[in-house]
Amino acid sequence: MESVNLTNIPVVDNHCHGVTKEQAFGNVEAWRRAFTESTDAGMPREHVHTTAFYRRLIQALAPFFGCEATEDAVFAARTAREGKGLTAELLRSANIDTLLLDTGFPPPEDVFPVPELGELGGCRVEPVLRLEILMESLLTGYDTLAETEEALAAALEDVRAGGHVALKSIAAYRTGLDIREWSREEAEASFREYRKSALNGFTRLVHKPLLDTLLHVAFALAADQEVPVQFHVGYGDADTDLMLGNPLCLRAVLEKPDYRALPVVLLHECYPYTRQGGYLAAVYENVYLDLSYGIPLLGYGEMLSFTRAALGLAPISKLLYSSDGIGVPELHWMGAVYGRRVLGQALGEMVEYGELDISGAEAAGEDVLRGNAARLYQLSPG
Ligand SMILES: [Zn+2]
């Protein structure tokens, strides 16, 4: 089976996060924490280094650093480099055209500022606005729900002019993807509850009627402007209830006639709900499926498996590459290196099966890695 060679195609990484300015990890266990979604203390000590992802990371970084393929040697080689140099080396080697950066997490003060990250990586960086963070900042400043809604609408009046190429919601992490329409009384009561808990210093927006109501304000504006809304779907840390992170929960949003022009991007291949996400991308014109090769932290075979599922189910024009890299530049790099490789292998299989010819497979690879995202997010050249 001949793989399609996608090595030289620069990627548009349509979903990732910043790299932290502090790249010095005191010991290897602290570094391992960057490669798990678990917050349990024993995981980096006892288990993380036994995952397929982590083993592959060590195998891949050893030749990159020119060191022995052991965890100790790789960690020593990384530790010998200062943070900016390490970040530049890995991002440049990843051959990135554009990073679409969720600036909502980690906090902006912890990561390289957007222009600096672009300089380090030799790439373009376009911020994505995380809705829940904007909502929380507005909710503490206004005394009524109506005023908060007005302020939210004003902030989102022209998303692209405001410097963002997309919006992102982490409703899956908060109250679930079954985003509903609530009565005014329910939304007002939820607003009052939020204000009460905010007075006690608890400003996290986990009040479902309130969050859903504000999301509808944002969706209506995004639909008018045809600005894509990315949804965190599926795999995440234990904070997300995976039952409510199933993309099928979005049915009410997808069925609403007002939102038919709203481009919806389902992040992280909805893992483990890739087939559900692929189905939605096959059925709804406005639904796109992100294929993320950094996080979820998977083995090669599992990445190949979700890529096959996506290519076999959704139109190729709906698939978008990402790394979901966060914190350490290794994740952005691993995503690009293995994303190209896995996608090339899966497309090679399609050639073998007679579904694509070689030039069609190369064009498909280019579309998934770069072209589809450039069109969807209206990334003008240069
Ligand atoms: Zn993410």
Boltz pocket constraint, residues with backbone or C-beta under 6 A from the ligand:
constraints:
  - pocket:
      binder: B
      contacts: [[A, 15], [A, 16], [A, 17], [A, 102], [A, 324]]
      max_distance: 6.0
